[in-house]
Amino acid sequence: FEEALDDFCELPQAARDTVVQTAQINAIMLFLENRIFKLAMIYSSFCLLFCLSVVCLVVIIWLLILNID
């Protein structure tokens, strides 16, 4: 790590700025990917819950119709 830090400090200012900006962009992209993944998981969970609710409702209605006859 210290060698990498020394190498970084020896770079010209413009190159250091580029490295820092790239690191910031990578951090932002990682944050957004994590957020999108979490949102997708929540969305898929709600979709699964909704589908199961609809199936249960259809089964209950079907059983009620069978009981009427």
MOPAC internal coordinates of N, CA, C and O (Angstrom, degrees):
PM7 1SCF
backbone

  N    0.0000 0     0.00 0     0.00 0    0    0    0
  C    1.4613 1     0.00 0     0.00 0    1    0    0
  C    1.5275 1   110.76 1     0.00 0    2    1    0
  O    1.2310 1   120.90 1   138.11 1    3    2    1
  N    1.3392 1   115.88 1   -41.89 1    3    2    1
  C    1.4688 1   119.56 1  -178.94 1    5    3    2
  C    1.5247 1   111.34 1   -64.14 1    6    5    3
  O    1.2310 1   120.76 1   142.01 1    7    6    5
  N    1.3514 1   116.16 1   -37.99 1    7    6    5
  C    1.4641 1   119.20 1   178.45 1    9    7    6
  C    1.5240 1   110.77 1   -64.56 1   10    9    7
  O    1.2310 1   121.16 1   138.85 1   11   10    9
  N    1.3323 1   115.39 1   -41.15 1   11   10    9
  C    1.4697 1   119.15 1   178.33 1   13   11   10
  C    1.5228 1   110.33 1   -64.07 1   14   13   11
  O    1.2310 1   120.57 1   141.20 1   15   14   13
  N    1.3242 1   116.51 1   -38.80 1   15   14   13
  C    1.4649 1   120.46 1   178.91 1   17   15   14
  C    1.5277 1   110.62 1   -66.15 1   18   17   15
  O    1.2310 1   120.54 1   138.70 1   19   18   17
  N    1.3319 1   116.58 1   -41.30 1   19   18   17
  C    1.4708 1   119.96 1   177.13 1   21   19   18
  C    1.5303 1   110.50 1   -62.40 1   22   21   19
  O    1.2310 1   120.93 1   135.89 1   23   22   21
  N    1.3443 1   115.82 1   -44.11 1   23   22   21
  C    1.4702 1   119.68 1   178.33 1   25   23   22
  C    1.5253 1   110.66 1   -60.84 1   26   25   23
  O    1.2310 1   121.12 1   139.65 1   27   26   25
  N    1.3277 1   115.47 1   -40.35 1   27   26   25
  C    1.4687 1   120.06 1   179.63 1   29   27   26
  C    1.5254 1   110.65 1   -63.21 1   30   29   27
  O    1.2310 1   120.63 1   136.98 1   31   30   29
  N    1.3251 1   116.40 1   -43.02 1   31   30   29
  C    1.4617 1   120.32 1  -177.97 1   33   31   30
  C    1.5233 1   111.96 1   -67.37 1   34   33   31
  O    1.2310 1   120.32 1   153.40 1   35   34   33
  N    1.3331 1   117.00 1   -26.60 1   35   34   33
  C    1.4655 1   120.33 1   179.42 1   37   35   34
  C    1.5266 1   112.63 1   -79.13 1   38   37   35
  O    1.2310 1   119.92 1   167.15 1   39   38   37
  N    1.3155 1   117.75 1   -12.85 1   39   38   37
  C    1.4634 1   120.66 1  -179.91 1   41   39   38
  C    1.5272 1   110.43 1   -69.51 1   42   41   39
  O    1.2310 1   120.01 1   -27.15 1   43   42   41
  N    1.3264 1   117.59 1   152.85 1   43   42   41
  C    1.4736 1   119.90 1   172.60 1   45   43   42
  C    1.5379 1   110.38 1   -64.37 1   46   45   43
  O    1.2310 1   121.09 1   -19.70 1   47   46   45
  N    1.3141 1   115.52 1   160.30 1   47   46   45
  C    1.4673 1   120.73 1  -175.94 1   49   47   46
  C    1.5309 1   112.05 1   -57.67 1   50   49   47
  O    1.2310 1   119.98 1   137.89 1   51   50   49
  N    1.3211 1   117.64 1   -42.11 1   51   50   49
  C    1.4733 1   121.06 1  -178.29 1   53   51   50
  C    1.5285 1   110.31 1   -63.08 1   54   53   51
  O    1.2310 1   120.42 1   139.77 1   55   54   53
  N    1.3198 1   116.80 1   -40.23 1   55   54   53
  C    1.4748 1   119.86 1   179.13 1   57   55   54
  C    1.5223 1   110.54 1   -68.12 1   58   57   55
  O    1.2310 1   120.07 1   141.11 1   59   58   57
  N    1.3314 1   117.47 1   -38.89 1   59   58   57
  C    1.4768 1   120.31 1   177.48 1   61   59   58
  C    1.5197 1   110.56 1   -63.34 1   62   61   59
  O    1.2310 1   120.90 1   137.51 1   63   62   61
  N    1.3340 1   115.88 1   -42.49 1   63   62   61
  C    1.4674 1   119.50 1   177.93 1   65   63   62
  C    1.5276 1   110.96 1   -60.07 1   66   65   63
  O    1.2310 1   120.88 1   138.82 1   67   66   65
  N    1.3275 1   115.93 1   -41.18 1   67   66   65
  C    1.4643 1   120.41 1   179.66 1   69   67   66
  C    1.5258 1   110.79 1   -63.69 1   70   69   67
  O    1.2310 1   120.80 1   137.16 1   71   70   69
  N    1.3359 1   116.07 1   -42.84 1   71   70   69
  C    1.4702 1   120.12 1   179.11 1   73   71   70
  C    1.5278 1   110.35 1   -62.93 1   74   73   71
  O    1.2310 1   120.84 1   135.93 1   75   74   73
  N    1.3274 1   116.00 1   -44.07 1   75   74   73
  C    1.4673 1   120.14 1  -179.70 1   77   75   74
  C    1.5292 1   110.47 1   -64.32 1   78   77   75
  O    1.2310 1   120.30 1   136.00 1   79   78   77
  N    1.3253 1   117.04 1   -44.00 1   79   78   77
  C    1.4693 1   119.89 1   179.41 1   81   79   78
  C    1.5206 1   111.22 1   -63.19 1   82   81   79
  O    1.2310 1   120.39 1   139.87 1   83   82   81
  N    1.3298 1   116.86 1   -40.13 1   83   82   81
  C    1.4619 1   120.47 1   178.22 1   85   83   82
  C    1.5257 1   110.43 1   -63.26 1   86   85   83
  O    1.2310 1   120.71 1   137.76 1   87   86   85
  N    1.3260 1   116.24 1   -42.24 1   87   86   85
  C    1.4685 1   120.14 1   178.58 1   89   87   86
  C    1.5281 1   110.76 1   -64.14 1   90   89   87
  O    1.2310 1   120.45 1   139.73 1   91   90   89
  N    1.3338 1   116.74 1   -40.27 1   91   90   89
  C    1.4694 1   120.05 1   178.30 1   93   91   90
  C    1.5245 1   110.71 1   -64.95 1   94   93   91
  O    1.2310 1   120.32 1   137.18 1   95   94   93
  N    1.3285 1   116.99 1   -42.82 1   95   94   93
  C    1.4699 1   120.52 1   179.07 1   97   95   94
  C    1.5241 1   110.24 1   -63.22 1   98   97   95
  O    1.2310 1   120.36 1   138.01 1   99   98   97
  N    1.3366 1   116.92 1   -41.99 1   99   98   97
  C    1.4627 1   120.36 1   178.41 1  101   99   98
  C    1.5245 1   111.37 1   -62.53 1  102  101   99
  O    1.2310 1   120.60 1   139.72 1  103  102  101
  N    1.3310 1   116.46 1   -40.28 1  103  102  101
  C    1.4660 1   120.08 1   179.09 1  105  103  102
  C    1.5315 1   110.62 1   -65.55 1  106  105  103
  O    1.2310 1   120.30 1   138.01 1  107  106  105
  N    1.3153 1   117.04 1   -41.99 1  107  106  105
  C    1.4670 1   120.91 1   178.82 1  109  107  106
  C    1.5295 1   110.44 1   -64.47 1  110  109  107
  O    1.2310 1   120.33 1   136.96 1  111  110  109
  N    1.3309 1   116.98 1   -43.04 1  111  110  109
  C    1.4641 1   120.63 1   179.81 1  113  111  110
  C    1.5214 1   110.77 1   -63.48 1  114  113  111
  O    1.2310 1   120.32 1   139.16 1  115  114  113
  N    1.3293 1   117.00 1   -40.84 1  115  114  113
  C    1.4655 1   120.68 1   178.57 1  117  115  114
  C    1.5216 1   109.86 1   -63.49 1  118  117  115
  O    1.2310 1   120.32 1   137.39 1  119  118  117
  N    1.3428 1   117.00 1   -42.61 1  119  118  117
  C    1.4631 1   121.29 1   178.18 1  121  119  118
  C    1.5278 1   110.35 1   -60.85 1  122  121  119
  O    1.2310 1   120.37 1   134.26 1  123  122  121
  N    1.3336 1   116.90 1   -45.74 1  123  122  121
  C    1.4664 1   120.44 1  -179.00 1  125  123  122
  C    1.5254 1   111.46 1   -66.06 1  126  125  123
  O    1.2310 1   120.46 1   140.72 1  127  126  125
  N    1.3360 1   116.73 1   -39.28 1  127  126  125
  C    1.4647 1   119.55 1   178.08 1  129  127  126
  C    1.5196 1   110.68 1   -61.97 1  130  129  127
  O    1.2310 1   120.61 1   138.33 1  131  130  129
  N    1.3315 1   116.44 1   -41.67 1  131  130  129
  C    1.4655 1   119.79 1   178.46 1  133  131  130
  C    1.5236 1   110.81 1   -64.16 1  134  133  131
  O    1.2310 1   120.30 1   138.07 1  135  134  133
  N    1.3381 1   117.03 1   -41.93 1  135  134  133
  C    1.4674 1   120.52 1   179.56 1  137  135  134
  C    1.5282 1   110.95 1   -64.19 1  138  137  135
  O    1.2310 1   120.94 1   135.21 1  139  138  137
  N    1.3430 1   115.81 1   -44.79 1  139  138  137
  C    1.4646 1   119.96 1  -179.31 1  141  139  138
  C    1.5238 1   109.95 1   -63.75 1  142  141  139
  O    1.2310 1   120.24 1   139.10 1  143  142  141
  N    1.3393 1   117.15 1   -40.90 1  143  142  141
  C    1.4610 1   120.86 1   179.08 1  145  143  142
  C    1.5206 1   110.29 1   -62.38 1  146  145  143
  O    1.2310 1   120.54 1   135.18 1  147  146  145
  N    1.3438 1   116.57 1   -44.82 1  147  146  145
  C    1.4699 1   119.91 1   179.57 1  149  147  146
  C    1.5251 1   110.69 1   -63.53 1  150  149  147
  O    1.2310 1   120.24 1   137.01 1  151  150  149
  N    1.3329 1   117.14 1   -42.99 1  151  150  149
  C    1.4627 1   120.33 1   178.80 1  153  151  150
  C    1.5234 1   110.85 1   -63.33 1  154  153  151
  O    1.2310 1   120.35 1   140.46 1  155  154  153
  N    1.3255 1   116.94 1   -39.54 1  155  154  153
  C    1.4661 1   120.40 1   178.54 1  157  155  154
  C    1.5199 1   110.52 1   -64.99 1  158  157  155
  O    1.2310 1   120.19 1   140.67 1  159  158  157
  N    1.3123 1   117.23 1   -39.33 1  159  158  157
  C    1.4672 1   120.14 1   178.75 1  161  159  158
  C    1.5301 1   110.47 1   -65.51 1  162  161  159
  O    1.2310 1   120.30 1   137.46 1  163  162  161
  N    1.3262 1   117.03 1   -42.54 1  163  162  161
  C    1.4626 1   120.62 1   179.20 1  165  163  162
  C    1.5263 1   109.85 1   -64.61 1  166  165  163
  O    1.2310 1   120.66 1   135.55 1  167  166  165
  N    1.3380 1   116.35 1   -44.45 1  167  166  165
  C    1.4600 1   121.15 1  -179.96 1  169  167  166
  C    1.5219 1   110.92 1   -61.58 1  170  169  167
  O    1.2310 1   120.11 1   134.90 1  171  170  169
  N    1.3256 1   117.39 1   -45.10 1  171  170  169
  C    1.4659 1   119.82 1  -179.57 1  173  171  170
  C    1.5282 1   110.73 1   -67.05 1  174  173  171
  O    1.2310 1   120.05 1   145.93 1  175  174  173
  N    1.3270 1   117.51 1   -34.07 1  175  174  173
  C    1.4664 1   120.14 1   176.80 1  177  175  174
  C    1.5186 1   110.15 1   -64.38 1  178  177  175
  O    1.2310 1   120.09 1   135.88 1  179  178  177
  N    1.3288 1   117.43 1   -44.12 1  179  178  177
  C    1.4663 1   120.20 1   178.82 1  181  179  178
  C    1.5328 1   111.13 1   -64.85 1  182  181  179
  O    1.2310 1   120.41 1   141.01 1  183  182  181
  N    1.3340 1   116.82 1   -38.99 1  183  182  181
  C    1.4634 1   119.93 1   178.01 1  185  183  182
  C    1.5251 1   110.63 1   -63.14 1  186  185  183
  O    1.2310 1   120.50 1   136.39 1  187  186  185
  N    1.3167 1   116.66 1   -43.61 1  187  186  185
  C    1.4603 1   120.87 1   178.58 1  189  187  186
  C    1.5291 1   110.23 1   -63.08 1  190  189  187
  O    1.2310 1   120.41 1   135.91 1  191  190  189
  N    1.3188 1   116.83 1   -44.09 1  191  190  189
  C    1.4626 1   120.86 1   178.97 1  193  191  190
  C    1.5316 1   110.54 1   -62.65 1  194  193  191
  O    1.2310 1   120.25 1   138.02 1  195  194  193
  N    1.3169 1   117.14 1   -41.98 1  195  194  193
  C    1.4581 1   121.04 1   178.93 1  197  195  194
  C    1.5261 1   110.96 1   -63.05 1  198  197  195
  O    1.2310 1   120.62 1   134.45 1  199  198  197
  N    1.3396 1   116.42 1   -45.55 1  199  198  197
  C    1.4642 1   120.46 1   179.78 1  201  199  198
  C    1.5298 1   111.02 1   -61.81 1  202  201  199
  O    1.2310 1   120.44 1   137.43 1  203  202  201
  N    1.3243 1   116.77 1   -42.57 1  203  202  201
  C    1.4633 1   119.57 1   178.38 1  205  203  202
  C    1.5289 1   111.12 1   -64.63 1  206  205  203
  O    1.2310 1   120.25 1   142.72 1  207  206  205
  N    1.3161 1   117.14 1   -37.28 1  207  206  205
  C    1.4641 1   120.88 1   177.73 1  209  207  206
  C    1.5259 1   110.77 1   -63.70 1  210  209  207
  O    1.2310 1   120.59 1   135.91 1  211  210  209
  N    1.3208 1   116.47 1   -44.09 1  211  210  209
  C    1.4639 1   120.76 1   179.29 1  213  211  210
  C    1.5245 1   110.27 1   -62.97 1  214  213  211
  O    1.2310 1   120.42 1   136.22 1  215  214  213
  N    1.3135 1   116.81 1   -43.78 1  215  214  213
  C    1.4723 1   120.46 1   178.93 1  217  215  214
  C    1.5235 1   110.28 1   -61.57 1  218  217  215
  O    1.2310 1   120.08 1   134.67 1  219  218  217
  N    1.3077 1   117.45 1   -45.33 1  219  218  217
  C    1.4682 1   120.80 1   178.52 1  221  219  218
  C    1.5237 1   110.91 1   -61.69 1  222  221  219
  O    1.2310 1   120.27 1   137.57 1  223  222  221
  N    1.3096 1   117.08 1   -42.43 1  223  222  221
  C    1.4582 1   121.14 1   179.16 1  225  223  222
  C    1.5225 1   110.90 1   -62.55 1  226  225  223
  O    1.2310 1   119.97 1   136.22 1  227  226  225
  N    1.3170 1   117.67 1   -43.78 1  227  226  225
  C    1.4639 1   121.68 1   178.62 1  229  227  226
  C    1.5219 1   110.48 1   -63.07 1  230  229  227
  O    1.2310 1   120.18 1   137.57 1  231  230  229
  N    1.3193 1   117.25 1   -42.43 1  231  230  229
  C    1.4675 1   120.58 1   179.20 1  233  231  230
  C    1.5203 1   110.68 1   -64.31 1  234  233  231
  O    1.2310 1   119.92 1   137.38 1  235  234  233
  N    1.3157 1   117.75 1   -42.62 1  235  234  233
  C    1.4712 1   121.04 1   179.30 1  237  235  234
  C    1.5299 1   110.51 1   -63.00 1  238  237  235
  O    1.2310 1   120.63 1   134.13 1  239  238  237
  N    1.3294 1   116.40 1   -45.87 1  239  238  237
  C    1.4671 1   119.78 1   178.80 1  241  239  238
  C    1.5277 1   110.34 1   -62.44 1  242  241  239
  O    1.2310 1   120.09 1   138.03 1  243  242  241
  N    1.3156 1   117.43 1   -41.97 1  243  242  241
  C    1.4616 1   122.20 1   179.30 1  245  243  242
  C    1.5219 1   110.50 1   -61.66 1  246  245  243
  O    1.2310 1   120.29 1   136.60 1  247  246  245
  N    1.3386 1   117.04 1   -43.40 1  247  246  245
  C    1.4691 1   120.92 1   178.51 1  249  247  246
  C    1.5298 1   111.00 1   -65.60 1  250  249  247
  O    1.2310 1   120.15 1   142.15 1  251  250  249
  N    1.3170 1   117.33 1   -37.85 1  251  250  249
  C    1.4722 1   120.51 1   177.66 1  253  251  250
  C    1.5294 1   110.29 1   -64.47 1  254  253  251
  O    1.2310 1   120.33 1   138.54 1  255  254  253
  N    1.3136 1   116.97 1   -41.46 1  255  254  253
  C    1.4716 1   120.63 1   178.77 1  257  255  254
  C    1.5277 1   109.61 1   -64.31 1  258  257  255
  O    1.2310 1   120.09 1   138.55 1  259  258  257
  N    1.3105 1   117.43 1   -41.45 1  259  258  257
  C    1.4646 1   120.27 1   178.25 1  261  259  258
  C    1.5287 1   111.60 1   -64.17 1  262  261  259
  O    1.2310 1   120.18 1   144.73 1  263  262  261
  N    1.3329 1   117.27 1   -35.27 1  263  262  261
  C    1.4686 1   120.68 1   179.63 1  265  263  262
  C    1.5221 1   112.23 1   -70.70 1  266  265  263
  O    1.2310 1   120.72 1   148.40 1  267  266  265
  N    1.3216 1   116.22 1   -31.60 1  267  266  265
  C    1.4677 1   119.82 1  -179.84 1  269  267  266
  C    1.5243 1   109.74 1   -65.50 1  270  269  267
  O    1.2310 1   120.75 1   138.98 1  271  270  269
  N    1.3239 1   116.16 1   -41.02 1  271  270  269
  C    1.4631 1   120.39 1   179.23 1  273  271  270
  C    1.5024 1   107.64 1   -72.89 1  274  273  271
  O    1.2310 1   120.10 1   180.00 1  275  274  273

